[in-house]
Every structure is written in C-alpha cells, then in structure tokens.
Amino acid sequence: MKVVLDTNVLLSAFIKPGGRTGALWVAARERRYQLLLSPAIITEVAEKLRSKFGWEEARVIRRTKLLAKTGKRMIVPRFTL
C-alpha cells in the first residue's frame, strides 16, 4: 500500500510520538506501507520544525534525513495553464 502523509500529520507524529500519528510514522519506519514524499513536503516539515517548534538545526537535519530515507520520493509534475 502506498500512502502520502501531509505535513501536519508528520509534524504531529514527530512532536507527539505516542499519539495516533506517531503510530503511522512507526508503521512507515517498519515498512508496513510505502510512504510517498515530495520534496515540498520534506522542505515544509523542516521549516516548521525550525520555526514553529524551535528544533535545533542538527535535530532537523537528522529527522529530515530519516524521513527521506524512510519514504520514496515522488516526482510531482508541474502544470501550466
């Protein structure tokens, strides 16, 4: 099964790992489903961890590397009208 978790779900999982969203993150780490990620999601998660939650840069880097390693990168096409 392939799953996309939005930024808010990922942030909640990282901030409150004992909650329901934390269980989703654990399941992704255990490869119970394939986590799909876009570069935009990874970037937004990193920015929010810094600005909203005050995480230190080293911690943000460790978490985003783990996130990127856990998930599969999606290629998101750009559309123009």
N, C-alpha and C positions, 0 to 999 in steps of 0.2 A: 504494500500500500504506500502511495506517495502522499505526503502531507506538506502544506505550507502553513507555517505559524507566523502570524503577523508580529510586528514589533512589540505591541502591547503584551501579547501572550509571552513572548520571550523575556521581556523585561520583568514581568510578574514572576516567571519561573526562576529568574536569577536573583531577584530581591527576596522572594518568599519561597525557597526551595521545598518547603514542607507542604505546600498547597497543591491544588489540583493541577495547576500549570507546571509546577515542579515535577509532577509525575509524568507529564507529557515530555519534558526535557529528558528525564531519566530514560523513558522509553525510546527516545531518539538515540541517546548515547548507547543504549543496549541493542540498537539496530532492529527494534521491533517494528519499525516502519522507516521509510526513506524520507528524511527531512529535506525538503527543497528550499533553497535560499537564493535570493537575488543579491547582487552587490549592494543595491539600495537598502535592503533590509539590514544587512550587516553594518553598513555605514550608519544607518539611523540608530540601531541598537547601541553602537559605540558612542555616538554623540549624546544620546540620552543618559547612558551610564555615567558619562562625564558631567554633563550639565545639570541634569535633574537629580541624580543620586550621589554625585560627588565622588565617584570612584577615581582612584589614582590611575595615572596613565598606564603603569605596568600591569595593574589588575585588568584594565580594559583590554589591553593588548592580549593578555593571556586568555581572557574569555572570548574575544573575537576570533582568535586563532583556533580555540577549541570548537567554537561554533562553526567556523569554516571547515574544519576537519570532520565534524560530525555530519554536516549536511552536504548535499550535492548542489553545486551552483547551477542555477537556471539561467538560460540566456533569454533575456526579455527583449523582444523586438521593439523597435521604435516605429511608431506610426506617425505619419504626417497627413494632414488633410489639405 
